[in-house]
Amino acid sequence: MELELEGASLKAVLNRLRRAQGQISGVIRMIEEGRDCEEVVMQLAAASRALDRAGFAIIATGLQQCVADIESGRRTGEDAEEMRARLEKLFLSLA
């Protein structure tokens, strides 16, 4: 399954991933500085949420592409069902 992220979708996913990258860098720095455990965990939770949101945005784009392919006739029958099952598995991996 190829994923085609373009325009606003691509920008949104990249922004979320960059935010998570910055938060993870912050967590590493906090641990190295011996910061309070609660602060570290809160920052780590924020990074985790950013990664989850990026993952869900990618899956949502995949679902949109899949629906468009089915509606256009590019995917039919077993091929469409296989794609739906793969996307469902990806979605559940983030849940």
C-alpha positions as CSV (number, residue, x, y, z in Angstrom):
1,M,0.0,0.0,0.0
2,E,1.5,3.3,-1.1
3,L,0.6,6.4,0.8
4,E,0.5,9.6,-1.0
5,L,0.7,12.5,1.5
6,E,0.4,15.9,-0.2
7,G,-0.1,19.5,0.6
8,A,-1.9,20.2,3.9
9,S,-1.9,16.5,4.9
10,L,1.9,16.2,4.5
11,K,2.5,19.5,6.3
12,A,0.3,18.5,9.2
13,V,2.0,15.1,9.6
14,L,5.5,16.6,9.4
15,N,4.6,19.3,11.9
16,R,3.3,16.7,14.4
17,L,6.4,14.6,13.9
18,R,8.7,17.6,14.4
19,R,6.8,18.5,17.5
20,A,7.3,15.0,18.9
21,Q,11.0,15.1,17.9
22,G,11.4,18.4,19.9
23,Q,9.5,16.9,22.9
24,I,11.7,13.8,22.8
25,S,14.8,15.9,22.7
26,G,13.4,17.8,25.7
27,V,12.8,14.5,27.6
28,I,16.4,13.4,27.0
29,R,17.7,16.8,28.2
30,M,15.5,16.6,31.3
31,I,16.7,13.2,32.2
32,E,20.3,14.2,31.7
33,E,19.7,17.2,33.9
34,G,18.1,15.0,36.6
35,R,14.8,16.8,36.4
36,D,11.7,15.9,38.4
37,C,10.1,12.5,37.4
38,E,6.7,14.0,37.1
39,E,7.9,16.7,34.6
40,V,9.7,14.1,32.6
41,V,6.7,11.8,32.4
42,M,4.4,14.7,31.4
43,Q,6.8,15.7,28.6
44,L,7.0,12.1,27.5
45,A,3.2,11.8,27.4
46,A,3.0,14.9,25.2
47,A,5.5,13.4,22.8
48,S,3.5,10.2,22.7
49,R,0.3,12.1,21.9
50,A,2.0,13.9,19.1
51,L,3.2,10.6,17.6
52,D,-0.3,9.1,17.9
53,R,-1.9,12.0,16.2
54,A,0.6,11.8,13.3
55,G,-0.1,8.1,13.0
56,F,-3.9,8.7,12.9
57,A,-3.4,11.4,10.3
58,I,-1.5,9.0,8.1
59,I,-4.1,6.3,8.5
60,A,-6.9,8.8,7.8
61,T,-5.2,9.7,4.6
62,G,-4.8,6.1,3.7
63,L,-8.5,5.5,4.3
64,Q,-9.4,8.5,2.1
65,Q,-7.2,7.1,-0.7
66,C,-8.7,3.7,-0.3
67,V,-12.3,5.0,-0.5
68,A,-11.4,7.1,-3.6
69,D,-9.8,4.0,-5.2
70,I,-12.9,1.9,-4.6
71,E,-15.2,4.7,-5.8
72,S,-13.2,5.1,-9.0
73,G,-13.1,1.4,-9.6
74,R,-9.3,1.1,-9.2
75,R,-9.9,-1.3,-6.3
76,T,-12.6,-3.9,-6.3
77,G,-13.6,-7.1,-4.6
78,E,-10.9,-8.9,-2.7
79,D,-8.4,-6.2,-3.4
80,A,-10.6,-3.6,-1.7
81,E,-11.3,-5.9,1.2
82,E,-7.6,-6.7,1.7
83,M,-6.8,-3.0,1.8
84,R,-9.6,-2.3,4.3
85,A,-8.3,-5.1,6.6
86,R,-4.7,-3.8,6.4
87,L,-5.9,-0.2,7.3
88,E,-7.9,-1.6,10.1
89,K,-4.9,-3.5,11.5
90,L,-2.8,-0.3,11.2
91,F,-5.5,1.7,13.0
92,L,-5.7,-0.8,15.8
93,S,-2.0,-0.9,16.2
94,L,-2.2,2.8,17.4
95,A,-5.2,2.2,19.6
